[in-house]
Amino acid sequence: MGVFTYESEFTSVIPPARLFKAFVLDADNLIPKIAPQAVKGTEILQGDGGVGTIKKINLGEGSEYSYVKHQIDGIDKDNFVYKYSMIEGDAISDKIEKVSYETKLVASSDGGSVIKSTSNYHTKGGVEIKEEHVKAGKERAAGLFKIIESHLLANPEAYN
């Protein structure tokens, strides 16, 4: 098994605490409401929402995939860090065992956030992951962040 790591970083005008509440802590409720083309809904298959929880995310009509299963590996509410692994779904090819993600929100000097993301692709055998595949996933994630950011800007009382 090989592990290929990719890192990305982008910014938001929303402070980390507020963005973390919306994007991580309430994502299962918020995202289907504001981005149904991305996510239809989420169901918890095992666990209580904390570390070890496994959830099935049913993707929206705008996705080329139908579902993924995530396992929550870590939630640090004080430092705004979220770790999870994509362990199943039609977004995982037969060449990938799982993809582990870590997202960290850091305060920026202008009062917003810097979103730092690390993805670890755990491949089967000696398979290499193509940069284009990773870039497409990162662009979808950044797009979802922008939808949430727009929602928070339009609803300044939400998630304070």
RAMO-V515774 format. One record per residue. N is the residue number from 1. RES is the residue in one letter. PHI is phi in radians with two decimals (999 if undefined). Layout:
n->N res->RES phi->PHI
n->N res->RES phi->PHI
This chain:
n->1 res->M phi->999
n->2 res->G phi->-1.86
n->3 res->V phi->-2.21
n->4 res->F phi->-2.00
n->5 res->T phi->-1.93
n->6 res->Y phi->-2.28
n->7 res->E phi->-2.13
n->8 res->S phi->-2.55
n->9 res->E phi->-2.63
n->10 res->F phi->-2.58
n->11 res->T phi->-2.09
n->12 res->S phi->-2.47
n->13 res->V phi->-1.46
n->14 res->I phi->-1.51
n->15 res->P phi->-1.07
n->16 res->P phi->-0.98
n->17 res->A phi->-1.05
n->18 res->R phi->-1.20
n->19 res->L phi->-1.14
n->20 res->F phi->-1.11
n->21 res->K phi->-1.02
n->22 res->A phi->-1.32
n->23 res->F phi->-1.37
n->24 res->V phi->-1.92
n->25 res->L phi->-1.20
n->26 res->D phi->-2.06
n->27 res->A phi->-0.99
n->28 res->D phi->-1.10
n->29 res->N phi->-1.61
n->30 res->L phi->-1.24
n->31 res->I phi->-1.08
n->32 res->P phi->-1.07
n->33 res->K phi->-1.32
n->34 res->I phi->-1.73
n->35 res->A phi->-2.47
n->36 res->P phi->-1.11
n->37 res->Q phi->-1.21
n->38 res->A phi->-1.64
n->39 res->V phi->-2.38
n->40 res->K phi->-1.36
n->41 res->G phi->3.10
n->42 res->T phi->-2.30
n->43 res->E phi->-2.27
n->44 res->I phi->-1.44
n->45 res->L phi->-1.62
n->46 res->Q phi->-2.75
n->47 res->G phi->1.79
n->48 res->D phi->-2.04
n->49 res->G phi->1.74
n->50 res->G phi->-1.67
n->51 res->V phi->-1.00
n->52 res->G phi->1.64
n->53 res->T phi->-1.12
n->54 res->I phi->-2.02
n->55 res->K phi->-2.28
n->56 res->K phi->-1.78
n->57 res->I phi->-1.91
n->58 res->N phi->-1.54
n->59 res->L phi->-1.44
n->60 res->G phi->-1.40
n->61 res->E phi->-1.08
n->62 res->G phi->-1.37
n->63 res->S phi->-1.70
n->64 res->E phi->-1.42
n->65 res->Y phi->-2.04
n->66 res->S phi->-1.75
n->67 res->Y phi->-2.78
n->68 res->V phi->-2.46
n->69 res->K phi->-1.99
n->70 res->H phi->-1.98
n->71 res->Q phi->-2.02
n->72 res->I phi->-1.37
n->73 res->D phi->-1.77
n->74 res->G phi->-3.06
n->75 res->I phi->-2.38
n->76 res->D phi->-2.06
n->77 res->K phi->-1.19
n->78 res->D phi->-1.34
n->79 res->N phi->-1.87
n->80 res->F phi->0.99
n->81 res->V phi->-2.11
n->82 res->Y phi->-2.26
n->83 res->K phi->-2.17
n->84 res->Y phi->-2.67
n->85 res->S phi->-2.19
n->86 res->M phi->-1.51
n->87 res->I phi->-1.88
n->88 res->E phi->-2.82
n->89 res->G phi->2.34
n->90 res->D phi->-1.31
n->91 res->A phi->-1.41
n->92 res->I phi->-1.69
n->93 res->S phi->-1.38
n->94 res->D phi->-1.24
n->95 res->K phi->-1.70
n->96 res->I phi->-2.06
n->97 res->E phi->-1.36
n->98 res->K phi->-2.88
n->99 res->V phi->-2.19
n->100 res->S phi->-1.78
n->101 res->Y phi->-2.16
n->102 res->E phi->-2.31
n->103 res->T phi->-2.07
n->104 res->K phi->-2.21
n->105 res->L phi->-1.82
n->106 res->V phi->-2.12
n->107 res->A phi->-1.13
n->108 res->S phi->-1.74
n->109 res->S phi->-1.13
n->110 res->D phi->-1.64
n->111 res->G phi->1.63
n->112 res->G phi->-1.63
n->113 res->S phi->-2.30
n->114 res->V phi->-1.91
n->115 res->I phi->-1.73
n->116 res->K phi->-1.90
n->117 res->S phi->-2.20
n->118 res->T phi->-2.14
n->119 res->S phi->-2.07
n->120 res->N phi->-2.02
n->121 res->Y phi->-1.58
n->122 res->H phi->-1.68
n->123 res->T phi->-1.69
n->124 res->K phi->-1.58
n->125 res->G phi->1.16
n->126 res->G phi->-1.74
n->127 res->V phi->-1.18
n->128 res->E phi->-1.86
n->129 res->I phi->-1.63
n->130 res->K phi->-1.40
n->131 res->E phi->-0.98
n->132 res->E phi->-1.09
n->133 res->H phi->-1.10
n->134 res->V phi->-1.17
n->135 res->K phi->-1.06
n->136 res->A phi->-1.09
n->137 res->G phi->-1.15
n->138 res->K phi->-1.14
n->139 res->E phi->-1.15
n->140 res->R phi->-1.12
n->141 res->A phi->-1.11
n->142 res->A phi->-1.10
n->143 res->G phi->-1.09
n->144 res->L phi->-1.17
n->145 res->F phi->-1.02
n->146 res->K phi->-1.16
n->147 res->I phi->-1.12
n->148 res->I phi->-1.15
n->149 res->E phi->-1.03
n->150 res->S phi->-1.08
n->151 res->H phi->-1.09
n->152 res->L phi->-1.18
n->153 res->L phi->-1.17
n->154 res->A phi->-1.34
n->155 res->N phi->-2.27
n->156 res->P phi->-1.09
n->157 res->E phi->-1.47
n->158 res->A phi->-1.32
n->159 res->Y phi->1.08
n->160 res->N phi->-1.64
